[in-house]
């Protein structure tokens, strides 16, 4: 419990009293994210400078008050939830800095900048910021950094981490460190940059990031490949990637997602198919035209029913709209959507689809599968109603079995959403005792008082289990 | 000092007595690398399985014996040198595993595999392993991983770290952990993979790596751009990269390196110029042809004297041969070559060249500059004779000033060679007290007895300074 003295100290740490929220009505807005569970913070502070963050962290350290950095709260794994009381740090107001240095092809940003704004600014210089999580228009770069956000372009361009050259970080004890820098190559000591990106706010607070930009591709080409058998779709993906072509996106939609989209807003997708793959190529316009034909050949060779190459940008946009409609379409059926991101080696996609079908039947749940097939990052989505406690129990078991299956197939619990509160019970299953121990040692070495985003990433006790229902 | 008991315990840790070297004549071969200083190990072991490494580490832990993992000893920063006595672990014999899984586009390798062999194996499947350090044909992947090796392709493809999906690591206390996996996306806990790559053998021993392969580009195109003023060369690089084109390589050679090459073996380079840039584009053949023309336009616009596009593979090979000849050419003058890799933001290349010229004059040394200009990773090479102690003193000062300059210009001590023993005195200058402290905490948390490659990365005392002369 925060005492008046502590609140007063926190107040002194920031320059404006209006950036500290104490009213219940305000606190409620910070009690949830895009995942499950609600936890009321005791206080919300909106820092707007590194110095303010330093002062806040020092107060928190003195009184052992938990701190939870938060961007726009779009996390699907519980990253910013104040599970042990304390103070939420809302970075969404600190969005002033967005500098592009075109000569160095970098962007320097403050943590509250919306991710899509970075790419928009880069575009003016013929550059691109590749990471494209679906939430890019509403999520902050700070949150993307904390969770190492992915997106469809991950296949060709990698994820957030691959574009972070340097960070300014306030350590859990209130020291300011600079990691990395402004160069692509840097092997001076341990790579703290890539350690902090994806550490979910448990190792420090990111106050500034230097991001690498790349030349913006001159053109893109889109195609839809239709499969009567999802196994062939899996084979097509590998075959394309070993034919010398690296598409920028390869997204899969299973029949259930196709039907959901068509029922929601008819885009003209074929509903009598097992799966479709949407492929985007980017680069030189002439190369794309030729590569589209090569991809078509490869796909037909491995059993695709049909390949449709989008004739122009309008036709391409229509196909990508279909992909984007999956999420809104599926929640029409029932209000609660559990979006998983268990990720498997690409070759295991057909097997994973088979197993997901079995899980769907075994637990009698509504399961839709789509996602970033090119890199094995599928999104099995369970559609349910969290008020239906009986069904939620089955959902819990199904989710657990999805995680187990992914690990059995040589994959991972999370490809891009993070561990947060949701997946902590499964960490040991993937990492083993020793692997988890080495991570815990780092956490203890950096944050001996465990004030930085406690309750995340690591299981808090041996018997912790997945709980999706507020009990 | 190793006792007989310790040697006996180490002997028991491996399956074959022939893989343990005790004779002075053998030990001498392990006393140096590609950098400076000689340190005789007390024992050399050649492990060939994870279980052997575990057993060795447990013995080392019990007796607090330092361990120094080593590949083929091509390190330019002292990485494998046994500076505090103890045991060198020679991994060059453990090269049996090199498996390509083309469906998952990955390679799984044992630590002693030569790096160039991986790309060669990948080629059979239409795939590529992009990292291409100059030493690729003689250095092991284990060493490349430990040092996070770079190379010319870093500009477009990034460095070793960007292609490591998973590792098997024996911790400093002898536990086996698996980091990452076989998927591109993985956000399950802290990124131990990218922490261990580049940690120079100080955090554990890599016993297996899973590497990401990419589709092999269908074609390449090479061009030479000639500049009367190196400042224009710097501008050309930025201009090309903001015109929507990402070359696979952009290598610069200053006049001194050009002349050295022409004197060594005439390749037909123009010697009356300030600098040349060699550019390689890769991808679709039609795109390359068009992009070469675009690059030519851009370069001429910013003041290039002339652009020569290689008409065919033979002409291209000749140009790249010139680049490769720089190192052998410059050591003809004097026997000792100090190859630095201070790296700066790309926009600072012209300024860096100016400063390097000043340093050359100030200390009256023979300085040649070439390297990976596209990513700011220059290689200032000092040509000297280590027996000339008077000159070596000036060289020491010059090297120190090169490091200071790189950091002043927003760059880093090391782009791709590592810190090793050579650059430890400068770590605090770049990282600051707090930054260095956070790295040390990780080292202590993982290796409390400091047996893993001690004397590397971290300065051992406050007054440590660069010493290139054996005193």
Interface residues (C-beta under 8 A of the other chain):
Chain A: X101 X102 X103 X104 X105 X106 X125 X126 X127 X147 X148 X150 X154 X155 X158 X159 X161 X162 X171 X175 X176 X177 X178 X179 X181 X182 X183 X184 X185 X186 X187 X188 X189 X190 X191 X192 X194 X195 X197 X198 X199 X203 X214 X215 X216 X217 X218 X238 X241 X242 X243 X244 X245 X246 X283 X284 X286 X287 X290 X291 X341 X343 X344 X345 X346 X347 X372 X375 X376 X377 X410 X411 X412 X413 X414 X415 X416 X417 X418 X419 X423 X427 X430 X431 X432 X434 X435 X436 X437 X438 X439 X441 X442 X444 X445 X446 X457
Chain B: X101 X102 X103 X104 X105 X106 X125 X126 X127 X147 X148 X150 X154 X155 X158 X159 X161 X162 X171 X175 X176 X177 X178 X179 X181 X182 X183 X184 X185 X186 X187 X188 X189 X190 X191 X192 X194 X195 X197 X198 X199 X203 X214 X215 X216 X217 X218 X238 X241 X242 X243 X244 X245 X246 X283 X284 X286 X287 X290 X291 X341 X343 X344 X345 X346 X347 X372 X375 X376 X377 X410 X411 X412 X413 X414 X415 X416 X417 X418 X419 X423 X427 X430 X431 X432 X434 X435 X436 X437 X438 X439 X441 X442 X444 X445 X446 X457
